[in-house]
Amino acid sequence: MLSSELDWLEIRLHTLADHVDYFVVVESNMTFTGHSKPLLFLDNESRFSQFSPKIIYHLLENRPLTSRRTWDYEDHQRNAMFTQVIPRLNGTETANIGDVLLVSDIDEIPRPETLDLLRACDFNKRLTLSSRFYYYGFQFLHKGPEWPHPQATIYAGPTKTILPADLRNGEGGFRLFNYFQKRNLANASWHCSSCFSTIAEILNKMASFSHTTLNQEVFRSEARIVDRVRKGLDLWDRKGEDYEILMANSDIPGWVGNNSERFGYLLRREGENAGFVDYVAGGGDGITY
């Protein structure tokens, strides 16, 4: 699903293009909370033209009218990757029984070696590709368990394939069967949460959150955001959300490493503007590690 993370789409395409057959990109003209948003992919399609033969783009249809829960809108957009796309494919794009399907957000990137493994090996219907969990950039590693996404499954036909939202949420079918269908592959992906080059993107993410309690005005202070990101502290002061500081981390997608000047904000954030290109620091003490 694509919201505003065009840099992450670029990183994803360059990292995985040689390891997947197609990318399904689903975009909505509204956020999960019902606000209008531009169609960024269509507005920037030329940036990704070299990957056009592998991109299946879909504009979300039929937002649910019977629910006001933002989680329902999110699940609807996830499922649209299957329900509104797969049945309409033809030719070489057609899904075949046994094809590997990946369900992930734009900032959850499987390692290329993981995808090669999935092509070569059989696996359970519900496979979690656990991610090394980074925050703000690859300088801050989340302390605790790996991020339990993305997920992979096998295409079993239009009615027997696990829907994307059920696959991600561990729902659908019989609970006991689900338990025995699940497996986890550790250190199989990267997840970089709130890894943006602009404060505008941070604020946009807050405004579009399914969890609206995180979009309160106190959290939207630009100076506060910069301070928290520079120091590797949680934007919302959540208990247990702590990060290990990594200097010169080499566990990064190759495209980021090969373009370290462009993606410097993903590698070091301790500068006075925390790597945000739309923020001018007003002074203050530097940070020493």
N, C-alpha and C positions, 0 to 999 in steps of 0.2 A: 504494500500500500504506500502511496506517495502523498506526502503532505507538503512539505516545503524544502526537503533535504536534497537539493540538486547536487551538491558536492558528494553526498553519499550515494546517489544514483550513479554518478560518474565512477566513484571508487568501486562500487558493486559490479558495474558492467565490465570494467577493465580487469577486475580480479577473477570474475567467473565466466567470462564469455567463452573461453576455450574449454569449459567444463560442463556447460549446459546446452540444451538444444534451443530453448526459448525462455525469455523473460516475460511474464505477464505483469503489466503495470496497470493498476486500477487507480483511477483518480476521481475525486468528487469535487463538485463546485461549491460544496458546503463542508464546514468542519463538523466534527461529531456533536458539537454543541449547537449547531444550527446556524452558524454565521456564514455569510457568503465568502468565498475565497477564489482567487484566480486559478486558472488551469495552467499550472507552472510548466508541466511537461510539454503541453502543446505550444506554450509561449517560448519555450527554449529547446524545441525539438532538434534544431540544427546542431546544437551542442553534442548531441548523441547520434548524429547521422550515420557514423561508421557502424553502429550496432543495429540500425533499422531492420535488417533482415531477421534479426533475432528477437525483436521487441513486438509483443502483442499488446497493443494499448486498448484500454476500455474505459469509457466514461461511465461512472456509476449511474444506474437507473433505479427508479422506484424506491426512494427512501421510505422506510416504514412509517406509516401514518398513525398506527394504533398505539405507539409507545413514545414516551418522552424521555426514556432512559438513554443516556449517552452510550452506555455499554451496548444497547441493542443496535444503535447506529453503527458502532464499531464492528460488531459481529456481522451485521448485514454487509458492510463493505468487504470484510474478509471473505464471506461466503460468495460474494459476487465474483471473486477471482475464479471460482469454479462454476457456480450456477449460471452466471451471465456470460461466461466466456467459453468454457469447454464445449457445450452443446453446439456452438456456432462455428467451431473450427472445421476446416476442411483441408484437403490436400496433405502436404507434408506436416502441417501444423496439427492434424488430428491426433488426439490422445489415443494411445493404444493400451490394451490390457497389459499390465506389468510395468508401465512407465513409472519412473520415480517422480513424485510431486513434492515440491518444497513449499512450505508456508512460512513466510518470514516478513517482518517489518523491514523497512529500507535500511535501518541501522543495525540489522542482524545479518552478518555475512558469514556463511559457511566457509571454512578453509577449503581451498581447491583440492587438497588431498582427501578431504572428507567426501567430496562429490565423486572423486575417482573411486573411492571405496564403495559408495552406494551403487555405482554402475556395475561393479565387479561382484558384489556379494548380495545374497538374500538377507532380508532383515524383517523385523516385526512390523505390523501394520501401523503401529504408533511409536515412532522413533524420535526421541528428543536429541537434538544436536547441541548439547550444552555449550554455552559461550563463556569465554573469558570476558569478564564484565568490567568495562571501563566507563569512567564518567568524565565528561567535559573534553576528554582527549585520552591518548594512550599514555599519559603521564600519571594518571590516577586509576589504580586498580581497586575495585570494590573488595573489601574484606568480607569473607564469608563464602557461601556456596556460589557455584557458577550460575549464570543466568539460564533458566530452564527453557530456552527457546533458541533457534527456531525448531520446527518439526518437519518430519518427512513421512510420507506414506506411499503406498502403491496404488496406481489407478486400477480400479476394479469395475469400471463401467459407470454409467451416468447415475445409477440408483444405489450402487453398493460401495461407492467410494466414500470415505469419511470426509465430511464437509470441513473446510478450513477452520471455522470457528470452533467446532467440536474437537478437531485435532489439537488445536492450540490450547483449548481450555480443559481438555481431558474429559469431554462430555460426549453424549450421543451413544446409542446402543445400551447394552447391559453393563452395569458397573463392574461386575465380576469379570466379564469378558474383557472389558477395557483394561483391567489390571494386568491380566495375563498377556495382553497384546502390547504392553508398554515395555520399552527398553530405552536406555540412556547411553549415549556416546559422549564421553567426557572430552573437554578441550577441543571440540569439533568446530567451533565458530568463534567469531569476534562479535561482541555487542558493545557499542559506544553510545551511551545515552547522554542526551543534551550536549552533543558534540557539534557546536555551531560556531561559525565565524562572525556572527553578528548578534547583538542583543535583540534586535528586531525578531530574529528567529526564535530566541528563547521566549520572548513575550508572546509571539504567535503560538508557540507550543503550549504555553500556559493557557491561552485563551481557548485552545481547541481540545484541552484535556477532557477525557472521559471522566476523570476524577476531578470534579470542579472545585473541591476543597483546596486544591493546590493553586488555584487562580485568584487568590485573595490579593488585595491591593498591597498589603505589607510585603508580599513576595515579589512585586513588580518594580520595586525601586532599582533603577539602573546601577546606582552606586553600590547597593547591597549585592546585586548579582555579580558585579565585577569583583568585589571583595571576596565573595564565597568561592567563585571559580578560581581566582588567583591562589587561594589558600587550600583548594581541594576540599572544601566543606560543603555539606549538603545544602541546597538552596532552601529547603523547607525545614531544616533542623530536625529531621526525623531520627528517632532513636534507632541505633544499629546501622545507620547509613554512613559508614566510615570508609576511608580510602587510603591505600598505601601509595606513597609517592615513589614513582619509578623514574630514575634519571637515565637517559639514553636507552629507553626501552626498544628492543629489537623485535618484539612480538607485534608486528604491524603488517597490514596488507602491503604487498609489494608496490602497488601503485602509489601509496602514501610515501613509502620510503624513497621511491624514484623521483618524487616531486615534493621533496621535503620543504622547499622554499614556499611553494604555493600552499601546502597544507601544514605550515608551521604551527598554526593554532591547534592542530591535533597532537603535536609533539611536545610543546612547551607552553605553559600558560601562566608563568609567574611574573610576567611583565606587568607594568602598571595598568595597561588596558586589558590584561588577561587574554590577549590575542583577538579581541573584538575589533573589527575594522571600523565599526560605526560608533566607537566610544573614544573620546579624548580624555585622558587621565588628567585630573586636577591636582596632581601632586600626591604626596604621602610617602610613607616609608616603604623602601623596597622590602622584599621578602627573601630571607636567607634560609636554605635548607641545610 
